[in-house]
Amino acid sequence: MSVNPLQPQPFFADKNRAFWNLQTLGWLGAFGLRGASGVANGQDLSFLVPVLISTVTGYSVTLLMGVIFRALLKQRPLITWGVSIIVVVAAAALCAFIDAWVFATQNQSSATAGLQLFLGAFYLAVTLLGAWSALYYAINFYLTVEEQADQLQRLELQASNAQLAMLRYQLNPHFLFNTLNSISTLVLLKQTDRANAMLSRLSSFLRYTLINEPTAQVTLEQEVETLKLYLEIEKMRFEERLRPTFSIDPAVAHARLPSLLLQPLVENAIKYAVTPKEEGAEITVMAQPAGENVRIVVSDTGPGLNEITVRPSLSTGVGLANIRDRLFQAYGERHSFDARSTPGGGFSVTIEMPLITEDSTKVAA
């Protein structure tokens, strides 16, 4: 994917470049302020020479201080702060000595004593270098906190993706067990044409599930097409006893949801609604807008919870709990999940989740 060269980059994206920019701009600013102050006080332009030398000295000394501070960042706090104070005092004394010598050389007729020059220069130098050191440590502390926050965010994302993958991978073994068992039965009955047709449909379904990442999201339209592939396989088993219908509002056809989210609900309906009844049952998948959310309802005309007490999970322990976990991983608290018997008989599961039509991170093929 191409990157726009004009796209602004974070200032501290390149730490070395940021350091040199701040170092240069900071000392240029200090030179400008001292120069402007001297001009405002009516001093001759020749005073800019010692100011320039002082600025160059401070610039060079702080480069050396930066190297020392970088090594001190990895030490214990007591050592870091103790040595840093010593470094600041020593560097300020060096700068003050150079400033006092330059001033004395330029103004040999001045009556100002050497010690007074040194103390005045030392006060200014220790103030500047102390501020520089405080800013240096503050920026490094900020960058460390940001790096740790980014690392924590990446770890949380990896953990979330790993859990999503685990939940998705739980679906395939259960589905394969049922389908392969049906194919085995057809082979034993020497119904090779039906067995071959079921294998062909199974390969199409597995091709879809294998080419997509387990953490990818698909559109509702893609999810429905996957359900139809799955139901074609189940139709080979139940024939007219399985009567699926779909009612998908075009307004939510491109809403995104975790892949294979609805397949366990339909499988649950087949197991508890179609299988126990001789006449079979109807399974309806409906989706429509609900404000800023999308509402998906998977219902059947089976016995509901009146005749079957244990319905919420499949035989391998993969079912409604799995779907709740996947919804929570994908949307947090921004979803609702409700499973209940319908008054006229049957069972329905209602899911509400945010209506998201774009996913710039992981989109299924």
PEGI-V427570 format. One line per field, one symbol per residue. ss: DSSP state (A for helix, B for strand, O for the rest). psi: psi as a letter, one per 40 degrees, with the letter a starting at -180 (. if undefined). A space follows every 10 residues. Layout:
ss=???
psi=???
This chain:
ss=OOOOOOOOOO OOOOAAAAAA AAAAAAAAAA AAAAAAAAAA OOOOOOAAAA AAAAAAAAAA AAAAAAAAAA AAOOOOAAAA AAAAAAAAAA AAAAAAAAAA AAAAAAOOOO OOOAAAAAAA AAAAAAAAAA AAAAAAAAAA AAAAAAAAAA AAAAAAAAAA AAAAAAAAAA AAAAAAAAAA AAAAAAAAOO OAAAAAAAAA AAAAAAAAAA AOOOOOBBBA AAAAAAAAAA AAAAAAAAAA ABBBBBBBOA AAOOOBBBOO OOAAAAAAAA AAAAOOOOOO BBBBBBBBBB OOBBBBBBBB OOOAAAAOOO OOOOOOOOOA AAAAAAAAAA AOOOBBBBBB BOOOOOBBBB BBBBOOOOOO OOBOO
psi=hihhdehhii dedhdddddd dddddddddd dddddddddd eeiieeeddd dddddddddd dddddddddd dddeiidddd dddddddddd dddddddddd ddddddgdei ehiddddddd dddddddddd dddddddddd dddddddddd dddddddddd dddddddded dddddddddd ddddddddef gddddddddd dddddddddd eiieeiiiid dddddddddd dddddddebe dhgiihghhd dedeiiihif dedddddddd dedddehdea iihhhihiig beihhhhhii faeaedehdg deiideehbd dddddddddd ebefiihhhi iideiaiihh hhiigheihe chhi.
